[in-house]
Amino acid sequence: MNPNEPSWIAGLLDFARDGDTFTTPEPDGGAGPRLYGGLIAAQALAAAGRTVEPAKLPQSLHLYFVRGGQYGVDVAFHVERTRDGRAFDTRRVTATQRGKTILEMIASFHAPEPGALWQRPEPIGIELDAAVPKAPNLGFARRFEIRVAPGDDAVFATPPFWIRTRDRIEDDPLVRSAMLTFMSDFGMVPVARPEGSSAGEEFAASLDHAVWFHRPFVPHEWHRYEVIALNNADSRGLVRGSLYNSDGVLIASTSQEALWRL
């Protein structure tokens, strides 16, 4: 990355602003017929953050994917200032394409303050030295270095895997939080697939997604993404994710429910 030029993710967060409505053209093409959900989530968080004091950092986001978005079509992000407090600000974001809602998000921002530091100890799914490089031929995947368990034949990558950006990303908390949000959608839907189901004619889609930001994120350093299945019922699968840095420190937690019609 040229230090005088914005990173690729910052370029995707370059909005035209009209009050609290932020509009951006989406790139052409992609890894599938629908706009990548992690991209829309990252942009929605960034739009919300542009209406918050810089001292307040992303704390969490909770969103619904209302309908599939399209590549090559502008997206408008309408931000509602739900609450401005001394320590927390809350924002609601509605993303639309051609006048139709594709995403609804609630995001919270928090001014950092001192407190207890603790995380639940968990086993390591795969060590970095035991993981092997993988280069999925999918849209934005070329922007990342990915290492997976030997024998992983998934189209993208099956958690647990290790990941980092190929380029350095600006030392901007909002941009880096958007980058984390972008990455958080990787690999979750496959884990939500019902165990023992056979491949064939099927439909899968993300329904909702949540991220909790615990500690600062450095995208160009290796991180391990662990995702576990929690439940399958009513054609829906629920999963929980944890993103750790190379020292085993929990950087963020995620959750997603996916629709699996087999």
VOGU-3710 file (C-alpha; in Angstrom, 3 decimals, decimal comma):
1> mnpnepswia> 0,000/0,000/0,000  1,266/3,445/-0,960  1,176/5,498/2,269  -0,150/8,447/0,272  -3,091/6,498/-1,142  -6,121/5,077/0,670  -6,286/1,319/1,172  -8,748/-0,728/-0,881  -11,118/-1,009/2,076  -10,980/2,751/2,692
11> glldfardgd> -11,871/3,189/-0,980  -14,991/1,094/-0,449  -15,916/3,404/2,440  -15,632/6,561/0,311  -19,189/7,900/0,487  -20,999/10,804/-1,078  -22,730/12,439/1,880  -26,018/14,299/2,056  -26,761/14,995/5,719  -26,915/11,578/7,372
21> tfttpepdgg> -27,392/9,674/4,116  -24,253/8,122/2,638  -24,132/6,737/-0,908  -21,453/4,662/-2,614  -21,222/2,774/-5,912  -20,683/-0,944/-5,407  -17,983/-2,723/-7,423  -18,891/-4,790/-10,483  -18,670/-8,555/-10,224  -18,074/-10,704/-7,193
31> agprlyggli> -17,968/-14,203/-5,819  -21,639/-14,924/-6,474  -24,946/-13,528/-7,691  -25,578/-11,614/-4,441  -23,569/-8,745/-3,004  -21,195/-9,991/-0,303  -22,869/-9,403/3,061  -19,638/-8,558/4,871  -19,084/-5,650/2,482  -22,510/-4,114/3,099
41> aaqalaaagr> -22,109/-4,638/6,853  -18,700/-2,931/6,822  -20,054/0,020/4,855  -23,079/0,363/7,135  -20,830/0,450/10,205  -18,585/3,055/8,591  -21,569/5,231/7,636  -22,829/5,082/11,233  -19,353/5,899/12,543  -19,154/9,028/10,400
51> tvepaklpqs> -21,945/10,510/12,540  -20,191/9,749/15,853  -17,400/11,594/17,669  -14,024/10,019/16,734  -13,323/9,305/20,421  -16,181/6,785/20,502  -15,228/3,471/18,916  -17,400/0,640/17,582  -18,625/-1,540/20,465  -21,038/-3,864/18,675
61> lhlyfvrggq> -23,348/-4,234/15,709  -26,433/-6,326/15,111  -27,940/-6,574/11,646  -30,434/-8,343/9,417  -29,836/-9,141/5,766  -33,291/-8,238/4,457  -32,755/-9,141/0,787  -29,825/-9,904/-1,471  -27,957/-6,918/-2,879  -26,574/-6,554/-6,399
71> ygvdvafhve> -23,099/-5,730/-7,644  -22,681/-2,632/-9,789  -25,620/-0,782/-8,187  -25,304/2,213/-5,840  -26,213/1,650/-2,190  -27,593/4,394/0,064  -27,037/4,134/3,825  -29,564/6,120/5,843  -28,315/6,753/9,396  -30,665/7,499/12,282
81> rtrdgrafdt> -29,129/9,082/15,385  -30,967/6,986/17,961  -29,044/8,254/20,994  -25,994/10,336/21,910  -24,800/9,699/25,442  -21,744/10,547/27,520  -20,176/7,103/27,044  -22,318/5,403/24,371  -23,864/6,459/21,070  -26,416/4,328/19,209
91> rrvtatqrgk> -27,148/4,429/15,503  -29,619/2,698/13,206  -28,668/2,194/9,562  -30,937/1,210/6,693  -29,165/0,233/3,457  -31,146/0,465/0,222  -30,608/-0,336/-3,435  -33,009/1,104/-6,000  -35,283/2,125/-3,150  -35,511/-1,361/-1,609
101> tilemiasfh> -34,085/-2,215/1,802  -31,283/-4,795/1,740  -29,943/-4,416/5,315  -30,994/-3,080/8,710  -28,347/-2,486/11,383  -28,143/-1,215/14,944  -24,623/-0,203/15,991  -23,250/1,011/19,314  -20,160/3,154/19,887  -18,335/3,478/23,212
111> apepgalwqr> -15,730/5,857/24,582  -12,886/3,629/25,928  -12,692/3,388/29,698  -10,636/1,320/32,195  -11,991/-1,981/33,461  -11,315/-5,681/34,003  -9,414/-7,621/31,314  -10,402/-11,288/31,023  -11,364/-13,833/28,385  -12,616/-17,408/28,522
121> pepigielda> -9,813/-19,896/27,777  -10,576/-21,991/24,703  -8,609/-24,712/22,870  -6,775/-23,689/19,700  -8,471/-25,149/16,625  -5,318/-25,078/14,505  -1,820/-23,709/15,063  -0,434/-21,319/12,459  2,568/-23,593/11,800  0,214/-26,504/11,046
131> avpkapnlgf> -1,951/-24,534/8,600  -1,289/-24,477/4,852  -1,717/-21,592/2,371  -4,893/-21,399/0,327  -5,798/-18,962/-2,458  -9,550/-19,125/-3,172  -10,501/-17,812/-6,601  -13,294/-15,684/-5,176  -13,743/-11,930/-5,501  -12,176/-10,169/-2,546
141> arrfeirvap> -10,275/-13,278/-1,375  -7,210/-12,108/-3,292  -6,883/-9,264/-0,793  -6,032/-11,736/1,984  -3,510/-14,363/2,913  -5,320/-17,422/4,222  -4,029/-20,587/5,878  -6,307/-23,558/6,476  -6,174/-27,091/7,805  -4,512/-29,559/5,393
151> gddavfatpp> -7,100/-31,153/3,138  -9,595/-28,295/3,330  -11,499/-28,511/0,027  -14,069/-25,779/0,728  -14,746/-23,210/-1,981  -13,419/-20,494/0,335  -12,057/-21,766/3,660  -13,474/-23,756/6,552  -12,926/-22,363/10,066  -10,760/-22,556/11,976
161> fwirtrdrie> -8,373/-20,742/9,646  -5,718/-18,041/9,836  -6,093/-14,812/7,900  -4,469/-11,419/7,367  -4,669/-8,650/4,775  -1,955/-8,524/2,131  -1,811/-4,731/2,419  -1,511/-2,558/5,476  -4,731/-0,811/6,423  -4,808/2,751/7,772
171> ddplvrsaml> -4,314/3,140/11,514  -7,870/4,437/11,791  -10,103/2,664/14,349  -13,247/3,029/12,253  -11,635/1,776/9,037  -10,056/-1,161/10,872  -13,351/-2,016/12,573  -15,007/-1,978/9,157  -12,246/-4,275/7,905  -12,903/-6,675/10,783
181> tfmsdfgmvp> -16,624/-6,574/9,994  -15,868/-7,341/6,348  -13,811/-10,401/7,366  -16,249/-11,580/10,027  -18,676/-12,935/7,422  -16,076/-15,327/5,979  -16,799/-19,018/6,484  -19,847/-18,750/8,747  -22,607/-20,042/6,474  -20,898/-23,418/5,761
191> varpegssag> -20,492/-24,086/9,487  -24,249/-23,540/9,922  -25,043/-26,376/7,506  -26,876/-29,256/9,231  -24,485/-32,024/10,172  -24,815/-35,135/8,046  -26,739/-33,437/5,226  -25,751/-34,464/1,716  -24,663/-32,110/-1,048  -27,092/-31,452/-3,885
201> eefaasldha> -29,783/-28,963/-4,728  -29,830/-26,483/-1,843  -30,206/-22,841/-0,913  -28,189/-21,056/1,762  -28,162/-17,426/2,870  -27,138/-15,328/5,858  -30,134/-14,066/7,820  -28,583/-11,979/10,577  -25,129/-11,192/11,910  -23,567/-9,666/15,016
211> vwfhrpfvph> -20,082/-8,488/15,973  -18,720/-7,445/19,372  -15,447/-5,492/19,229  -13,289/-6,274/22,260  -9,766/-5,051/21,519  -7,826/-3,149/18,810  -7,488/-4,976/15,497  -4,379/-4,917/13,270  -5,550/-6,376/9,922  -2,120/-7,084/8,389
221> ewhryevial> -1,157/-9,351/11,313  -2,194/-13,009/11,489  -5,512/-13,766/13,194  -7,207/-17,099/13,852  -10,935/-17,325/13,182  -12,785/-20,052/15,059  -16,453/-20,731/14,253  -18,589/-23,397/15,941  -22,125/-24,608/15,270  -24,630/-24,131/18,094
231> nnadsrglvr> -28,037/-25,143/16,743  -30,078/-26,277/13,743  -33,872/-25,972/13,670  -36,558/-24,669/11,316  -34,102/-24,686/8,365  -31,907/-22,247/10,303  -28,397/-22,831/11,623  -26,819/-20,731/14,387  -23,049/-20,346/14,735  -20,661/-18,450/17,013
241> gslynsdgvl> -17,282/-17,064/15,994  -14,171/-15,873/17,832  -11,310/-13,908/16,287  -7,932/-14,177/18,041  -4,598/-12,554/17,339  -1,407/-14,615/17,144  -0,917/-14,291/20,922  -4,315/-15,879/21,553  -5,953/-12,620/22,638  -9,671/-12,417/21,800
251> iastsqealw> -10,146/-9,457/19,457  -13,804/-9,877/18,533  -16,771/-12,209/18,910  -19,362/-12,890/16,211  -22,624/-14,716/15,726  -24,732/-15,509/12,689  -27,863/-17,425/11,769  -28,089/-18,819/8,247  -30,954/-20,260/6,254  -30,270/-23,758/4,909
261> rl> -32,965/-25,226/2,663  -31,813/-28,695/1,653
//
